[in-house]
Structure formats: C-alpha cells, structure tokens
Amino acid sequence: MQHHQSKAKLLAATIKVVRTKGYNATRVEDVCAEAGVTKGSFFHHFKSKDDLALAALDHWKASTTDLFANAPYHGPSDPLDRVLAYIDFRKALLAGELRDFTCFPGTVVQEMYATSPPIRAACESSICGHAKTLEADIDAAIAEYGVAEDITASSLALHMQCVLQGAFILVKATGSATVAVDSIEHLRRYILLLFRASKDRRVVRARRKPDADASAGRA
C-alpha cells in the first residue's frame, strides 16, 4: 500500500513540477522533494526520468479521460450545442495558476518531440486521443447543419486542439490567462459561424428549390 501511495505521489508531483518548470529543467530530485519521497523510493518504481515521464503521461491521459467523460458538455441534445458546451468547459478550466490548467503532454512534447520518440508518441496519443472523443458530436453536427465539403470531424477536432495548445503557449509567454480566454471565445465564434452559416445556406437553397421547380414547369 505504501509503495502504491509513493508511486501516485511521484506521478502527481511530476505533472505539477513539469507544468511549472518545463521537462528539461525538472530534476528527479525536484520530483522527489515535491512528492515527499526519497530517491530510493523513486528508483524502486522507475528506471529513469524518461520512464517516469511515460508513466506520468499515462496517468494524465487516464485522469483527464475521466474528467472529460463526466463533464457537463455531454448533456445538450443538439450536437452543435454539445460542441459549443465543450468549448465553454475548456474556458471554465482556465482557473488558478498556469501550472493548474496548462497541458502536461503539450508542455512535454514541445521539448521532447525530437529527442524521445516514445515520449512524443505518448503525447500524441494523449492530445490526439482526446480530439477523437469529440468527433462523434462534430459528425452529428455536420449531419444536422452541414459544412463545407473539405471539413471533416477529425480535422475540426484537431483544429480545436491546435487553438487550445497555442493558447497555452501564449499564456506562458504573456503570463496571463486572458489571451487564452480570448482565443477560446474566437474559436467558439468560428464554430458558430461555420455551422450556422451552413444551415442558413441550406434553408435558402430549400426555399429557392420550389421556385426553380415552378419555373421549370412553366417552361
């Protein structure tokens, strides 16, 4: 039981310290101090810092999967409203210190994408795997409202993550969450325009079709 607790503390400490200092600046000693465990306990569970990072990425993915699976944005009956509610939920998460809401795999992959293929792959699995959970609602919204032919649920879900990850970078650069809030609100407006405009065009075409049919009949 004690070993399990010390491992859980190390995983939580890794996420906190890396989100605060960055991956390369984080030392094993920093993680142990934050977790309140010895280096001996660390090496009982992990072979290296990179081994710890992979475990922490798995832990992050599991915990955030639970968070989003139980989030309130799944409630609305309209699929577009669910997509918009997801965006609103992401904005609501921008609370506390930067380390409390910035993305752990997004932070790690910025530093490790070229030097550790396993860590890069784990970050991709976390970020892109989360994007995939949005595809069903986006697909349903496309079926309901219609969008331009070259837009897919997959591409739009990934674009939403691009906006979020880019917003986190700007938050770190500016030291303020305001820029992230603004970016997410711009994303919400874009989604509304994308789907509402498509539905409006469909309504206009549907209204014009009877007139066109009538003209053809008179001809």
C-alpha positions in Angstrom: 0.0 0.0 0.0 2.8 2.4 0.9 4.6 1.6 -2.4 1.4 2.4 -4.3 1.0 5.7 -2.4 4.6 6.7 -3.1 4.2 6.0 -6.8 0.9 8.0 -7.0 2.7 10.9 -5.2 5.6 10.8 -7.7 3.2 10.9 -10.7 1.2 13.8 -9.3 4.5 15.6 -8.4 5.9 15.1 -11.9 2.9 16.7 -13.5 3.0 19.7 -11.2 6.7 20.3 -11.4 6.9 19.9 -15.2 4.0 22.2 -15.7 5.8 24.7 -13.5 9.4 24.4 -14.7 9.3 22.5 -18.0 10.5 19.0 -18.6 14.2 19.5 -19.2 14.6 21.8 -16.1 12.8 19.2 -13.9 15.2 17.0 -12.0 14.5 13.7 -10.3 15.4 15.5 -7.0 12.7 18.1 -7.7 10.0 15.5 -8.2 11.1 13.6 -5.1 11.0 16.8 -3.0 7.6 17.7 -4.3 6.3 14.2 -3.6 7.9 14.0 -0.2 9.7 10.7 -1.0 13.3 9.5 -1.2 15.3 8.9 -4.4 15.4 5.3 -3.3 11.6 5.2 -3.5 11.8 6.8 -6.9 14.2 4.2 -8.3 12.0 1.4 -6.8 9.3 2.5 -9.2 11.1 4.0 -12.2 14.3 3.3 -14.1 14.8 6.9 -15.2 13.3 10.3 -15.6 12.0 9.4 -19.0 10.4 6.3 -17.6 8.7 8.4 -15.0 7.5 10.8 -17.8 5.9 8.0 -19.7 4.1 6.8 -16.6 3.0 10.3 -15.8 1.7 10.8 -19.3 -0.3 7.6 -19.0 -1.6 8.8 -15.6 -2.6 12.2 -17.1 -4.4 10.5 -20.0 -6.4 8.3 -17.7 -7.3 11.1 -15.3 -8.3 13.6 -18.0 -10.3 10.9 -19.8 -12.4 10.5 -16.7 -12.7 14.3 -16.3 -14.0 14.9 -19.8 -16.1 11.8 -19.8 -18.1 13.1 -16.8 -18.1 16.7 -17.8 -21.4 18.5 -18.3 -20.9 19.3 -22.0 -22.4 15.9 -22.9 -25.8 16.9 -21.7 -27.4 19.0 -24.5 -29.5 17.1 -27.1 -28.3 19.2 -30.0 -24.8 18.1 -31.2 -23.7 21.6 -32.0 -24.7 22.7 -28.5 -22.5 19.8 -27.2 -19.6 21.1 -29.2 -20.1 24.6 -28.0 -20.5 23.4 -24.4 -17.2 21.6 -24.7 -15.5 24.9 -25.7 -17.2 26.6 -22.8 -16.0 23.9 -20.5 -12.4 24.3 -21.7 -12.7 28.0 -21.0 -14.0 27.3 -17.5 -10.9 25.2 -16.8 -8.7 28.3 -17.1 -8.6 28.9 -13.4 -5.8 29.2 -10.8 -2.1 29.3 -11.6 -0.6 28.5 -15.0 0.5 25.1 -13.7 -3.0 24.3 -12.8 -4.5 24.5 -16.2 -1.8 24.2 -18.9 -1.5 20.9 -20.7 1.1 18.4 -19.4 1.6 16.5 -22.6 1.6 19.7 -24.6 4.4 21.1 -22.3 6.5 17.9 -22.5 6.2 17.4 -26.3 7.4 20.9 -27.0 10.8 19.9 -25.5 11.0 16.2 -26.3 9.5 15.8 -29.8 12.8 15.3 -31.5 14.8 13.5 -28.8 12.5 10.8 -27.4 10.1 9.0 -29.9 8.4 7.1 -27.1 7.6 10.3 -25.2 6.5 12.1 -28.4 4.2 9.1 -29.2 2.7 9.2 -25.7 2.0 12.9 -26.0 0.4 12.4 -29.4 -1.8 9.6 -28.0 -3.0 11.9 -25.2 -3.7 15.0 -27.3 -5.0 13.4 -30.4 -6.8 10.7 -28.5 -8.7 13.4 -26.7 -9.5 15.1 -30.0 -11.0 11.8 -31.2 -13.6 11.9 -28.4 -15.1 15.0 -30.0 -15.5 13.5 -33.4 -18.9 11.8 -32.8 -20.5 15.1 -31.8 -18.9 17.0 -34.6 -20.0 14.4 -37.1 -23.6 14.6 -35.8 -23.4 18.4 -36.0 -22.2 18.2 -39.6 -25.1 15.8 -40.4 -27.5 18.2 -38.8 -26.2 21.6 -40.1 -23.8 20.8 -42.9 -20.4 22.3 -43.5 -18.1 22.8 -46.4 -17.2 19.5 -48.1 -13.5 19.6 -47.2 -14.1 19.9 -43.5 -14.1 16.6 -41.6 -14.9 15.8 -37.9 -11.3 14.7 -37.5 -9.7 17.8 -38.9 -12.0 20.1 -36.9 -11.4 18.3 -33.7 -7.7 18.6 -34.2 -8.0 22.3 -35.1 -9.8 22.8 -31.8 -6.8 21.3 -30.0 -4.4 23.5 -32.0 -6.2 26.6 -30.8 -6.1 25.3 -27.2 -2.4 24.3 -27.3 -1.5 27.6 -29.0 -3.4 29.5 -26.3 -1.4 27.7 -23.6 1.8 28.8 -25.2 0.7 32.4 -25.3 -0.4 32.2 -21.7 3.1 31.2 -20.8 4.6 34.0 -23.0 2.3 36.7 -21.5 1.8 35.4 -18.0 -1.9 35.9 -18.3 -4.9 33.6 -19.0 -6.6 36.5 -20.8 -5.1 35.6 -24.1 -6.4 32.0 -23.8 -9.9 33.2 -22.9 -9.9 35.4 -25.9 -8.6 32.6 -28.2 -11.3 30.2 -26.9 -14.0 32.8 -27.5 -12.7 33.3 -31.0 -12.9 29.5 -31.5 -16.5 29.5 -30.3 -17.5 32.3 -32.7 -15.8 30.4 -35.6 -17.7 27.2 -34.8 -21.0 29.1 -34.7 -20.3 30.8 -38.0 -19.2 27.6 -39.6 -22.3 25.6 -38.7 -24.9 28.4 -38.6 -23.9 29.8 -41.9 -24.1 26.3 -43.5 -27.6 25.8 -42.1 -28.7 29.2 -43.3 -27.4 28.3 -46.8 -29.3 25.0 -46.7 -32.5 26.8 -45.8 -32.1 29.4 -48.6 -31.5 26.6 -51.1 -34.5 24.7 -49.8 -36.7 27.8 -50.2 -35.4 28.5 -53.7 -35.9 25.0 -55.0 -39.8 25.2 -55.2 -39.5 28.4 -57.2 -37.0 26.8 -59.5 -39.2 23.8 -60.0 -42.2 26.0 -60.7 -40.3 28.0 -63.3 -39.2 24.7 -64.9 -42.8 23.6 -65.0 -44.0 26.8 -66.7 -41.2 26.5 -69.3 
